[in-house]
Amino acid sequence: MFAARPAPRALAVALLGCTCLTAIGATGARAQDVIELDTVTVEGSAGTPTPGEGEGSGLETDGYVAKAADVGTKTDTPLNKVPQSISVVSRQQLEDRNVQTLSEALTYTPGVRVGAFGFDPRFDSFSIRGFDVVYNGVYRDGLRELTGNFSIFKTEPYGLQGVSVLKGPSSVLYGGGSPGGIVNLTSKRPTDAPFREIETQIGNNDRYQAQFDASGPLAGNDNVLYRITGLARTAETDLASVPDDRTFIAPALTLRSDDRNTHLTILGEYADITTGGNATYFNQNGRPTGLESGDPAFGDFDQQQGRIGYEFEHRFNETVAVRQNLRYAHIDADVKYTSIGALSPDGLTASRSTGRIVDDLDSIAVDNQVQVNVDTGPVAHTLLGGLDYNHVDVDDKIGLGTAPDLDLVTLNYGTQPIPSPALDFVATTTRQSQTGVYLQDQLEYNRFVLTLGGRYDWLEQEAFNQLSVSTSAQDDHKFSGRAGLAYLFDNGISPYVSYSTSFSPVIGNSFSGDAFSPSEGEQEEIGVKYAPSEVNLAINAALFRIRQTNVLASDPNNPNFQIQRGEVESKGIELEATTSLMAGLNLTAAYTYLDLEITAGDNEGNAPSGIPEHQFSIWSDYTVQSGAAEGLGFGAGVRYLGESFGDDTNTFRNDSRILVDASLSYDFGKANPKLEGVSAQINAKNLFDKRADSCQAGYCYRDEGRNVIGSLRYRF
């Protein structure tokens, strides 16, 4: 017998590394089922209030501790009910560490490898459980950020409310993607409570930055909320040819009905970003030298990016709700780079080449959802059905040329004119579309939570070669699924077990002309989550195994072609603990053991390069709560990365390393009420300036040196 059940109240609110034209492969609700949604504030590291998540963020955190994130189910589900590992980097943690990039945001997250390509501000590069996710695993507000060759969205952390990482295959809700998982970026949204801040920053490498954030009801109307976030920065980096300049603006507007049953949130962004086209050092004898490969005379990577979209939800009654999320995005990327090819026998000059890549990308993504909450006898169901579609259109032009030799005696970087090559090496227009239908049921019976889901996708890709005037096309279709079971103990312990699958389209043809099938992934995971009600604490442990098949490998009979006989297996353990206590203490700690193996194909029996077996990290922040030092905050973090192989043939290793981060903050309002809202903070990343080499796929990079940034902020 079916009975309507009220909806639950919301819980409150690659060219990666070297300049080669190859993407990295596998080896290398919504919190809105509400009558009224409140915002919450938590104390930041300097004691000043941090705004709540805002309406419809799908994310709830208390300090460092995540309570709910809809990335795992697309519904407003507490994390202890989700039968899959999820890590969340909250807004407070982003602020305490003064995070400057998405990669930096993930450095204390278990299962995530950051820095395999050394220091490279051009892209956010990372892998999850040993699998790259940059090209097909980054989402913004639940919708995929579609990419091209170099047209990859750059993330400004100041515009984020938080970052959620769903571990393991996730195609059942999101379609084609990496078996490692996905990273979902939650944009800042309008808040009910008025909030304003201005901040200035200064750092080494001539870094100067100013930013602002303002939110609240518009013109005193509680049903019209606004938010606008902006930033401007000019900065140099460790590399003379790689600046880090940025202008960013992100407006948002929420419209909602008096009864809060209907709401529409419009989210926008525009950014103008300049970095460098080549962020590497010249390699010699398999190791990076101190010789910068790029040149500031021809080395800027200019990108303009914008997005506009909305999130709409209407709740018909306490049982049925519909949602539609849509976004259009555009990227113009113009990459200029110079690269050292070889040194002269006398060691006096270096021969160089140039390249230019111009990408123009347009994309649209839409996700339609229907959620129904019903009871069948003693079993409560949260049913979710969806239809989503995404399309990307990329024009990619590439030119190659030569540059004047570099004088190795005078190191005359930037003094010689370097002409731009003609864009006549590659000129391709690529269009890719994906349509998916999915159904999920979360069944709750007593203490058991069973999650079942299935999805079917249709993919179409067409590429038009403008130089040869030829067209190629490929169609794929695939089913994905997930089944998971969790049990909820009264003491906050929630053991779970799950099985999930994924697929990723593989573009190209074999020697015989057959189109490649999608690469497939499957995962078994068993874990336990602990979130006691009396303490703001979360401890998670997960044991997993992922197998990816249909990976491309060299064709032994046709050396210039590939076949699908490669397989990769990833086995491991992840441990994570987070807490934020009233005594002013915040802490996050993580450990990862990862056993990666190429089980078939090229380099069978070896481990993929650049991924260490062991990673450990801990960050803690403490703010003095009383006495003469009240408002003074201290933070420190340690990151350990174990040894890893420098190439897929496993002929040499990257050394292990320990990196130390630190912070110091002070809330001036604790000393003088007239200065309420004024705070200062200093953050040092890689405090001891350890610049180790990182080699991946046989090419070596260098870690970023010490980075110190001082901030002065006023919140009012």
Secondary structure, DSSP 8 states (H G I E B T S, - for coil): -EEE------------SSS-S----S----S---SS-----EE-TTS-EE----TT-SEEEETTEEEEEGGGTSS--BGGG-SS-EEEEEHHHHHHTT--SHHHHTTTSTTEEE-TT-S-TTS--EEETTEE-TTTSEEETTEE----SS------GGGEEEEEEEES--HHHH-S--TTEEEEEEE----SS-EEEEEEEEETTTEEEEEEEEEEEETTEEEEEEEEEEEEEE---SSTT---EEEEEEEEEEEE-TTSSEEEEEEEEEEEEEEES---EEEETTEEEEEE---GGG-EEEEEEEEEEEEEEEE-SSSEEEEEEEEEEEEEEEEEEEEEEEE-TTSSEEEEEEEEEEEEEEEEEEEEEEEEEEEETTEEEEEEEEEEEEEEEEEEEEEEEEEEEEETTTT-TTSS------S-SEEEEEEEEEEEEEEEEEEEETTEEEEEEEEEEEEEEEEEETTTTEEEEEEEEEEEEEEEEEE--TTSEEEEEEEEEEEE----B-TT--B---EEEEEEEEEEEE--TTSSEEEEEEEEEEEEEEEEEE-TT-TTSEEEEEEEEEEEEEEEEEEE-TTSEEEEEEEEEEEEEEEESTTTTS--TT--SEEEEEEEEEE--SSTTTTEEEEEEEEEE--EESSTT--SEE--EEEEEEEEEEEGGGT-GGGTTEEEEEEEESTT----EEEETTEEEE----EEEEEEEEE-
